[in-house]
Amino acid sequence: LSRDVNMSALKPGKTAGAAEEDNTAAAEGVATLNAATGKEQDFTHLLPPHWQEEVHGWVRDDVPSIDIGGFVVGEKEEEAYLYGKSAGVLAGKPFFDAVFDYLGCTVEWRLQERDVIDVSGGKVVCAIVRGPARQILLGERTALNTLARASGVASAARAAADVGIAHGWHGHVAGTRKTTPGFRIVEKYALLVGGAATHRLDLSHMVMLKDNHVWSAGSIAAAVAKAKVAAGFSSKIEVEARTLEEGFEAAGAGADIVMLDNMEPATLKAAAAELKAAHPHLIVEASGGITFETMHEYFSPHVDVISRGNLTQGYDVLDFSLKIAREADKAALAKA
């Protein structure tokens, strides 16, 4: 992660938008992103009505029978400190909170969603969890697993978005539908927290016609025509194109978006320019094997979206731990 974004330029507990003037270019890019996207927006309001039920299911999955460790510690009231131990963007607070709310505990946050965790001076107390010892420890691993993964996605998304800002690119960095089954809502939420676009939220969202659809339907034109029967005016239709010729066929058939897939950067940018010249309102997406290191090679005024499956598949996670606070820990926090 450290090669992707310089998190050490930010003060502990400060957001990128509050970074001092001498922060690095990466931090300045984050500030620009926050200003553009609305730093105070609460993406929790996007979550579906059943999201808390899913979190409760994760807790139940982790304790299908008896909890002997919980029996050992009992109902003693405790405080536990959530330590952030690696640099990155904090994401996943609502899911962490939901775990402990379900178990009758409370969470006091010292950092907020989208804050940068700066560990240049050592581990950082991100939150304090209070409640019965057995309930804290029952929820510990589920809450940490969720927070670590959400923060990993958000950190990767932030790094990618910063590259686009640094190059003055107009478009969107997006995830894909390569998400973890049962965990998609967290990963899509974390993309937004990090400043990337979600792309399709699920199979029902928008229409994506890929090579298998085209081969089965017989042609791009036939596939688009049939999709329009069901999609009507309310859903965009995107078509995967492996060549410029396929891109023109898709645009001519009425596709709203053409995804140029697995092309070399120079070839893709030339194809995008030709497509835009003929179809000015077409959205052009670049996809296929694009990494953090190569992403800048695809930036073009004619490329509107760059999608990267590795934002939600194979991402690094952030390191957190939850520790029952001893007197020495409480004294150290009071001095901080």
TORVO-105386 format. One line per 8 residues: for each residue x, y, z of C-alpha. Coordinates in steps of 0.02 Angstrom, whole numbers. Layout:
// TORVO-105386
X/Y/Z; ...
//
This chain:
// TORVO-105386
0/0/0; 141/121/39; 192/125/-142; 17/179/-192; -13/331/-82; 92/426/43; -13/413/200; 127/475/312
101/654/250; -58/669/353; -75/703/538; -157/568/647; -344/593/654; -347/725/518; -436/704/354; -345/732/190
-445/893/167; -370/961/328; -190/919/282; -62/1056/306; 7/1153/159; 170/1059/157; 89/889/131; 143/785/-18
62/792/-190; -34/635/-148; -113/717/3; -156/871/-100; -243/757/-223; -346/683/-82; -397/858/-27; -455/896/-203
-552/734/-207; -638/771/-43; -688/944/-103; -756/872/-265; -855/728/-188; -919/809/-30; -819/758/122; -966/760/241
-1077/643/140; -1135/492/239; -1135/340/125; -1221/240/262; -1382/317/195; -1357/218/35; -1360/48/120; -1513/-63/90
-1638/-99/229; -1570/-274/261; -1386/-229/283; -1389/-243/472; -1470/-414/460; -1322/-470/353; -1202/-409/487; -1299/-504/620
-1285/-658/511; -1095/-640/507; -1092/-637/697; -1203/-791/709; -1094/-880/582; -943/-855/695; -1026/-932/849; -1141/-1073/790
-1132/-1159/959; -1061/-1118/1131; -929/-985/1169; -812/-1054/1303; -696/-902/1291; -845/-792/1330; -887/-902/1479; -710/-876/1544
-719/-684/1544; -904/-665/1586; -1001/-503/1602; -865/-392/1673; -879/-217/1599; -724/-177/1496; -652/-51/1375; -561/-113/1221
-454/-5/1107; -463/-24/919; -286/1/857; -244/45/677; -74/-29/639; -50/5/454; -68/161/347; -225/183/246
-401/253/235; -524/206/371; -684/130/302; -819/14/365; -874/105/522; -1060/66/503; -1025/-120/491; -906/-118/639
-1037/-21/739; -1175/-141/690; -1079/-291/756; -1061/-215/929; -1233/-135/933; -1305/-309/902; -1206/-372/1052; -1257/-230/1168
-1092/-136/1163; -1053/45/1120; -917/117/1007; -836/287/1028; -738/337/873; -581/443/880; -561/439/690; -699/459/564
-744/374/401; -620/422/262; -490/483/388; -312/432/349; -229/319/478; -53/384/503; 57/256/590; 221/347/567
225/372/756; 162/197/797; -9/117/810; -160/233/825; -314/216/935; -456/229/811; -601/189/928; -649/129/1101
-774/-14/1122; -865/-29/1289; -972/-170/1355; -970/-342/1437; -804/-430/1407; -884/-584/1329; -983/-478/1206; -832/-375/1155
-731/-532/1122; -876/-618/1034; -887/-477/907; -701/-443/894; -650/-549/745; -805/-516/640; -789/-329/666; -602/-328/630
-618/-435/474; -749/-318/403; -655/-159/446; -489/-224/379; -564/-270/212; -669/-114/191; -519/-5/234; -412/-102/111
-534/-70/-31; -553/114/16; -363/136/25; -339/59/-148; -482/165/-216; -409/323/-140; -238/287/-215; -312/257/-387
-422/412/-380; -272/516/-328; -177/462/-484; -318/525/-594; -323/691/-501; -135/712/-511; -142/691/-700; -291/807/-721
-395/667/-796; -581/701/-810; -647/524/-792; -697/396/-661; -593/256/-586; -716/115/-554; -724/-56/-477; -807/-202/-563
-926/-343/-517; -776/-446/-459; -832/-440/-279; -835/-567/-138; -1000/-664/-131; -1097/-610/23; -982/-461/50; -1022/-356/-103
-1114/-219/-10; -961/-185/99; -840/-182/-47; -951/-69/-154; -978/47/-5; -790/54/25; -757/102/-157; -866/256/-130
-780/299/34; -613/292/-56; -672/404/-198; -696/277/-338; -854/234/-433; -944/72/-396; -981/24/-578; -1127/-99/-583
-1190/-139/-410; -1253/-310/-464; -1311/-409/-615; -1478/-316/-619; -1396/-146/-622; -1371/-82/-799; -1344/-203/-945; -1173/-273/-984
-1156/-374/-1143; -991/-467/-1147; -914/-588/-1271; -1018/-736/-1211; -1180/-640/-1236; -1127/-589/-1411; -1071/-763/-1460; -1234/-839/-1398
-1344/-703/-1477; -1250/-713/-1643; -1189/-534/-1656; -1167/-372/-1560; -1312/-293/-1652; -1428/-438/-1612; -1378/-438/-1429; -1406/-250/-1411
-1573/-257/-1501; -1639/-393/-1386; -1573/-304/-1231; -1666/-146/-1281; -1831/-240/-1282; -1816/-271/-1095; -1710/-122/-1041; -1816/8/-1128
-1763/187/-1089; -1721/163/-905; -1561/60/-910; -1398/98/-998; -1325/-38/-1109; -1138/-70/-1110; -1050/-182/-1235; -878/-258/-1221
-773/-230/-1377; -607/-314/-1414; -574/-215/-1573; -616/-44/-1645; -732/-128/-1769; -831/-208/-1627; -838/-40/-1541; -914/41/-1695
-1039/-102/-1712; -1092/-79/-1531; -1108/110/-1545; -1203/94/-1708; -1323/-29/-1628; -1365/97/-1493; -1252/50/-1348; -1232/189/-1221
-1060/131/-1163; -922/39/-1254; -793/-50/-1148; -629/-69/-1242; -558/-227/-1167; -380/-292/-1156; -302/-168/-1277; -130/-91/-1267
-139/89/-1206; -93/173/-1371; -213/63/-1469; -353/92/-1345; -332/281/-1342; -332/290/-1532; -490/183/-1539; -573/291/-1407
-535/448/-1507; -612/375/-1665; -767/315/-1574; -792/484/-1491; -770/576/-1655; -910/475/-1733; -1019/460/-1576; -986/612/-1464
-1109/559/-1329; -1039/383/-1312; -958/338/-1146; -794/246/-1171; -726/131/-1037; -552/54/-1030; -534/-114/-946; -433/-273/-940
-275/-300/-839; -252/-117/-791; -150/-96/-632; -101/47/-519; 66/57/-610; -7/59/-786; -168/156/-757; -95/325/-806
-52/257/-979; -239/246/-1018; -283/425/-971; -356/518/-1119; -488/651/-1150; -581/516/-1246; -580/386/-1105; -716/417/-976
-700/266/-862; -557/153/-811; -618/-3/-721; -505/-110/-614; -561/-277/-545; -413/-280/-428; -492/-142/-322; -609/-274/-250
-517/-433/-295; -345/-464/-224; -334/-301/-126; -223/-279/26; -309/-267/194; -266/-146/334; -203/-212/500; -312/-180/653
-320/-257/826; -442/-242/970; -365/-253/1144; -443/-247/1317; -374/-87/1392; -258/-105/1540; -219/37/1659; -57/75/1567
-153/86/1403; -279/206/1477; -141/315/1548; -51/320/1380; -212/370/1290; -246/506/1417; -76/582/1380; -96/573/1191
//
